[in-house]
Amino acid sequence: MRSWSRPTSQNWMAFKLKEKLRVLKVDLKVWNNKVFGILGHRIDRISEEISDLDLKAESSVLSPVEVEVEARHKALDALWGLMKCKESYLYQRSKSRWLKEGD
């Protein structure tokens, strides 16, 4: 990790560790946003995509095209995955809050 190997100016080991952890925290936040993004926005976007595909399928007189059906299934799979991530995140956050604050 680049943030861990950055040089520090102080000689005191406890200070070096504190600074490295601070820099690592910032880098992890940036990485988390880059990799996972904002779950709420991604869930909303995929939900809108599914709604658009549903409206398109309802308005067509002919049977839905295989490509649209496959796209809807992929979007639903992505939505379920994101919902599981959000559920896990909320569970971890509530557990963390409970450990901090207690009952």
N, C-alpha and C positions, 0 to 999 in steps of 0.2 A: 504494500500500500504506500502510495506516495506521501500521504499525509503523515504516516508514522515515521518515515525516513527523513523528513525535513529536519535540517539542523536547528538546534536551539542555541540561544546566546548564553544562557546561564549555566553554571557548573553544578549547581545543587540538583541532585537526582530527583528529588520530590517535585521540584519546580518543572524540570524537564518532562516528567511524567504527566503532570497537570496540563502543561501546554500541549503535549502530544494528544492527550485525550480530548482537549477542547477543539483542536483542529480536526481530529477524527470525527467528532460529533457533527461538525459543520459539513464535512465531506459526506458523511452517511446520510444527512438530510438531503443534500443535493442529489446523491445517488438514488435515494428512495423516490424523490419526485420525478427523476428522469426515467427510472425503470417502471414504477407503478403508476405514476401520475396521480391525479386527483380522482379518487374512486367515484365520487358523486357525479362528476362531469362525464366520466366514461360510461357510467351506468345510464345516465340520462340520454347520452348520444346513442347508445345501442338500443335503448327502449324506443327512441324516436325512429330509428332505422327499422325496427321490427314493426312499428305501427305503420310506417310508410309501405313496407312490403305487404302487410295485411290489407291496407286500403287498395293497393294496386291489384292484389289477388281478388278482392271482392268486386272491384269495378270491371274487371275483364270478363267478357262474355265466354271466352274460351277457357279451357282448363289452364291452371297456372303452369307456367313454364318451369321445367326441371331446374334451371339455373336459379330462378327466384326461390323455389322451394329449398334448394340446397343452401342458398344465401341466408334464408330465414333460420334454418337449422343451425348454421354456423353462428349466426347472431345470438340465437337462444343459448347455445353452448357457452359463448363468450359471456353472456349476461349471467348465467348461472355461476360461472367461475368467479366473476366479479362480485356477485352477491355473497358467495362463500368467503371471499377475501374480506369483504366488508364485515360480515358476521364475525369472522375470526378477529379482525381488528377491534371491533366493539367489545368482544369478550375479553381480549387481552387488556384493553383500556379500563374496563370495569374492574377486572381483577387487580390491576395495578392501583387503581384508585382505592379499592377496598383495602389493599395492603397498606397504603399510605394513611388513610383516614380511619380505618376500622369500621365497626358497625355504626 
